[in-house]
Amino acid sequence: MIAGVIAGALALAVAYFLGESQVDAAIAIEEAHSHAAHGGGGGGEEEELVSRTMQATGGLATALLVFGVAVGGIAALVYAYALGRIGNFGPRATAALIAGAALLTVYVVPFLKYPANPPAVGNPDTIGKRTTLFFLMVALSLLLAVAAVIIGKRLAPALGNWNATIAAAVGFILAVGLAYAFLPSFDEVGKDFPASLLWKFRLSTLAVQTTFWAGFGLIFGYLTERLLVSGNGADARRVATPVG
């Protein structure tokens, strides 16, 4: 959880300095559209329950730090099971593999099908459906990744570790491709919304997640190695051996 909080703080810095300017620009476009829709008058505007400043500071910090704590707890359980069971990797390498796999399955795979949208993009009537499909894609990605690992381990005795890993990865990619093909897509970007702003916003969200998971993998690996390994190779090998 400590690693999650630190990684959340790193992601917060990226989100604030890289992403918030894109959000502000998108909000300005949204407000301009709303203003034009009401004939230039002040009607139809709702009073803000939470100020934009609070959203960009306290709200963003709370979301990312709480996310970091939650991820830290879940990752600790996954790590405890995976250490010594996914190969002869030490504590740091195992942490890096788990973080990389989490970034790929929890964010990148769903992101490529249902990328994040800034304000002023997307039909409000479909937000519930889009949210449901995004989380469905997350669940599918996780299940397919677990299946790929299981299949790879079962193929390893016959094909060897390298060939089994390639076969499992190809199977994962094909299964994800089928999910992309059969799940519905959405094209709700307005013609007057700047393509460059949309690209920068989505790139910033990817940068936030990449920063979080890279930071988490490095910090968590460092902390677990300090805890589990006393400093010599024999201890490292013993830690990497599953107990059952």
N, C-alpha and C positions, 0 to 999 in steps of 0.2 A: 504493500500500500504506500510505503514511503517512496518507492521507485515510481509508482503511479502518480503521486502528487508532484514530484519533481518533473516528470515527463509532461504532466498537465500544465505546469508553469512554463515550460519551454514552448509547448504548443500555443499557450495563451499569448506569448510574445509574438509568435508568428501570426496568429490570428488577428491580433490588434494592429500590428504595424503593416501587415500585408493584405489582410482581408477586409478590415473595417472600411477602408477608403472605397473599396468596390461596392460594399453594401450601401454606403452613403450615396454613391453615384446612382445606384439602382433605385434607392428610395426617392431621390430627386426626380427621376424619370417617372416613377409611380405617382408622385404627388402632382407632377405636371399633367399627367393624363387625367387624374381625378379632377384637377382644377378646370381642365378643358371640357370634361364631361358635364360639369355643372355650369357651363357657360361663363367661366371666369369669376363666378361668385364664390361665396364662402360656404354654400350649403353642402351638405353631405359629408363634411369632415367630422370625424369622431375625436373626442378628447382622448389623449394618450393616458393610459393607465400607468405605464412605466415609461419614463423619459428615454429618449434615444441615447443620451449620455450614460444613463444607468444600464441600459441594454449592452452598450459597447464596453463597459468596464465591469461593474459588479456582477451583472447577469452573465456575461461571457466568462468571467473568472470562476463563478460558482459552477457553471455547467461543466467547464473543462476540468476543474479540480475534483468535483464529485465523480465525474467520469473516470478520472485517473485512479481514484480510490477504489471504485468498483472494479475496474479492469485489473488493478493490482491484486485484489482478493481472488478474482477468478483465475488470473494467470498463475498465481501461486499453486492453486489446485492442479491446473493443467501441467505445470512444471514438475510438481511432485510425482505425477504419474509418468511423465515423459522422460525424465532423467534416467538414462541408462537403457531405455526401452526403444528408442528411435535410432540407435546406433551408438558407436563408441565415442560419444562426444562429452567433453567436459562441461562444467557448469555454465561458463560464458557462452560457449558455442551452442548449447541447448537453449539458453535464453534468447540468443540471436535468432535461432531457427524458429522458435515459438513466436517471437515478435514479428518476424518476416512473414510467417504463415498467417498470423492474425491480420496483418496489414493487407495481405493479398485476398484472403477469404472474406473478412468482415467489411472491408471498404473497397478495394480496387475492383474486384469482380462485380459487386452490385453497382458501383459507381459507373462502370463502363456501360451498363444497361440503363440505369436510372440516375444520371448525374445530378448533382445539386443545382438548384435554381435560385437565383437572387430574387429580391423583391421585384415586382412588375413582370415576372415571367411565370407562366403557368396559369391554368384555369382554376379558379377557386372551387368550382364544382367537382373537379376531379382529384382534389388534394387527398381525400380519404382513400380513394382507390390507388393513387400513386404511392402513398405511404405504405399501404398494405402490401403492394407488389414489391416495394423496396425491401421490406422486412422478409417477405417470402424469398426474395433473391438472396438475402443474407443467410437464411436458414438452408436453402438449397446449396449455397456455396460451402457452408460448413459441413453439411452432410456429405457432399461429394468429395470434399477434401479428406474427411475421415475415411470414406470408402477407398479413396486412392491410396492412402497410407496402408490400410489393411491389405488391399490387393497387392501393393508393392512388396510388402513383407512376405506374403504367401508365394509370390513369384520369385523372390530372391534365391531360394535354394536351387531352383531349376535354371533360371536365367542369369544369375549373378546380380550383385547389388546395383551396378550401373544400368544394365539393361532393364532390370525390374523397375528402377526409378524412372527411366525414360518411358516405359510402357504405362506406368501409373500416371505420369504427368500428361501423356498424350490422351489417355482415357478421361482424365479430369477436364482437359481443354475441350474435348469433343462433347462431353456431357454438358459443360457450361454453354457451349455453342448451341446445343439443342434447346437449352432453357432460354437463351437469348432469342432464338427463332420462334418459339411457341408462345412466350409471354408477350402480352401487348406492349406496344411502345407509345410514346406520347411526343408530339411535336407541337408545343404550345408557345414557342418563342415568337413574339410579335415581330412583324417585318421592320418596324422602326426601332427595335431594341438593338443597340450597338453590338455587333458580333465580338469586337475586341473586349468589351466590358464583360460579356458572358464568358469568354475564354479566360480572362484574368480572374474572374470570380471562381470559376471551377478549378483553375490551377491553384488558387490560394487555398481552397478547401482541401485539395490533394496535398499541398505542402503542409498544412496543419496536421493532417493525419500521419503523413510520413515522418514529420518531426516528432510527433508523439510516440509512435511505435519504435522509431530508431532510438530515441532517447530512452524509452522504457527498456528496450532490449539491452542497451549498453549499461544502464544503471542497475537494472535487476541482475544482469550477469555479474557485474562487479560485486554487488552486495552478497549474492549467493556464493560466489567463489570465496569471498572472505569468510563466510560462515561455514562452508562445507569443506574447504581445502586448507590444510595447514601449511602448504607451501612446497611439498615434495611430490614427485611424480607418482609414487606409490599411493599416496592418499588420493590423488586425482583419479587414478584408475579405479580405486576402490569405490569412490563416490559414483562413478559412471556405470558401475555394475548393478543391475536391478536386484532387489532382494527377493523377488518372487514373481 
